[in-house]
Amino acid sequence: MGVTGNEVSAANQQRQNEEISKTPVGSVLESGTSVAGAVVALGTSLASGGHTGLVMVGSVVAGMGIVDWFHKLGTTKVNENLEALGQATEEALSRVEAALNEQGQSIDEIKRRLDSDELRNAMASASLQALRSTQQKRLKRLALILANGVKDDDLTSESTDDMMRAAVELTEHDILVLKSIYEMQVYFLTSAEMKKPYNFRVDAIRSRWKMWWEQEGTAYLVDGGATFRSSTVRLQSAGLIAAIGLVDVLTGPSVNDFELLFEGKKFYERLQEIGSNVEPK
């Protein structure tokens, strides 16, 4: 299943919104606090007091109470994020419990997974990462990583920490690019394919890329491929994909083909809704 131009456009808009919200001004706007309002209020106060002429440089800023803003906004956002993460995790774990019941897992086994030190450590990691974002979608990623880790009975500390970090750093467009690469290459990470010589598999992957560039890769050319290249850089930095050589076509948004790594496969699968069609392979 390929990626449509609409999906890419939507991801680009989401990326722009994310960039705005990550700025101090964006955070203030989200909280309903207006810098302009504070300036106008101060100006009115000065005017009503009979002051005329130029206001002393720095007096407007000094009257805005910026330090207090940071205290209030920071505390509020921390509480909001942890509340949202907790609710999303509880909902996801409830679906996991239902799924494990359907699989025939015993109540004792379900309790063991939900009352494990591994889950508690993973929740602590998620809590720390939740403080790094104002994006609700990224907080939900953390909850899904936790829940799918319980479902798969796999919450290895180092691997989970890495996935949590990637969950709050990657944009929606990055995940869309990873989805394209996953759908193209997950077959090559099956046990049967992994038994083949690496060079043989790389040649097969590059052949798949050539078809993909020509048939579906044009959806990423809306900005000359700049956003696609940025996404592949971040995905490589997170250890989810790796460049495997120059492309064989001239129409793609990148000069490199990329290999889906096991970590990328696992990360993408952990981001899926419980009960979705994407299951670990």
SULRABEL-V788733 format. One record per residue. SS is DSSP state (helix for helix, strand for strand, loop for the rest). D_FIRST is the distance of its C-alpha to the first C-alpha in whole Angstrom. Layout:
# SULRABEL-V788733
{{SS,D_FIRST} {SS,D_FIRST}}
This chain:
# SULRABEL-V788733
{{loop,0} {loop,4} {loop,7} {loop,9} {helix,13} {helix,14} {helix,12} {helix,14} {helix,17} {helix,17} {helix,17} {helix,20} {helix,22} {helix,22} {helix,23} {helix,26} {helix,27} {helix,26} {helix,29} {helix,31} {helix,31} {loop,32} {loop,35} {helix,39} {helix,39} {helix,35} {helix,36} {helix,40} {helix,38} {helix,36} {loop,39} {loop,41} {loop,43} {loop,44} {helix,46} {helix,47} {helix,49} {helix,50} {helix,52} {helix,53} {helix,55} {helix,56} {helix,57} {helix,59} {helix,61} {helix,62} {helix,63} {helix,65} {loop,67} {loop,68} {loop,67} {loop,67} {loop,66} {loop,63} {loop,61} {loop,62} {loop,59} {loop,57} {helix,58} {helix,55} {helix,53} {helix,56} {loop,56} {loop,52} {loop,52} {helix,49} {helix,50} {helix,50} {helix,47} {helix,45} {helix,47} {helix,46} {helix,42} {helix,41} {helix,43} {helix,41} {helix,38} {helix,38} {helix,39} {helix,36} {helix,34} {helix,35} {helix,35} {helix,32} {helix,30} {helix,33} {helix,32} {helix,28} {helix,29} {helix,31} {helix,28} {helix,26} {helix,28} {helix,29} {helix,26} {helix,26} {helix,30} {helix,29} {helix,26} {helix,28} {helix,31} {helix,28} {loop,28} {loop,32} {loop,33} {loop,36} {helix,37} {helix,39} {helix,36} {helix,34} {helix,37} {helix,37} {helix,34} {helix,34} {loop,38} {loop,37} {helix,38} {helix,35} {helix,33} {helix,36} {helix,36} {helix,32} {helix,33} {helix,36} {helix,33} {helix,31} {helix,34} {helix,35} {helix,32} {helix,32} {loop,35} {loop,33} {loop,30} {loop,31} {loop,27} {helix,26} {helix,23} {helix,24} {helix,26} {helix,24} {helix,22} {helix,25} {helix,26} {helix,22} {helix,23} {helix,27} {helix,26} {helix,23} {helix,26} {helix,28} {helix,26} {loop,25} {loop,29} {loop,28} {loop,30} {loop,31} {helix,33} {helix,32} {helix,28} {helix,28} {helix,30} {helix,28} {helix,25} {helix,27} {helix,28} {helix,24} {helix,23} {helix,26} {helix,26} {loop,22} {loop,21} {helix,18} {helix,17} {helix,17} {helix,15} {helix,12} {helix,13} {helix,13} {helix,10} {helix,8} {helix,11} {helix,11} {helix,7} {helix,9} {helix,12} {helix,13} {helix,14} {helix,16} {helix,18} {loop,19} {helix,22} {helix,23} {helix,21} {helix,23} {loop,26} {loop,26} {loop,27} {helix,26} {helix,26} {helix,25} {helix,21} {helix,22} {helix,22} {helix,19} {helix,17} {helix,18} {helix,18} {helix,14} {helix,14} {helix,16} {helix,14} {helix,11} {helix,14} {helix,15} {helix,12} {loop,10} {helix,13} {helix,15} {helix,13} {helix,15} {loop,18} {loop,20} {loop,23} {loop,23} {loop,20} {helix,23} {helix,21} {helix,18} {helix,21} {helix,23} {helix,20} {helix,20} {helix,23} {helix,23} {helix,21} {helix,23} {helix,26} {loop,24} {loop,24} {loop,20} {strand,20} {strand,22} {strand,22} {strand,23} {strand,24} {strand,24} {loop,22} {loop,22} {loop,21} {loop,23} {loop,20} {loop,18} {loop,19} {loop,21} {loop,23} {strand,22} {strand,19} {strand,18} {strand,18} {strand,17} {loop,20} {helix,20} {helix,21} {helix,18} {helix,16} {helix,19} {helix,19} {helix,15} {helix,16} {helix,19} {loop,18} {loop,16} {loop,18} {loop,20} {loop,19} {loop,15} {loop,12} {loop,12} {loop,15} {loop,17} {loop,17}}
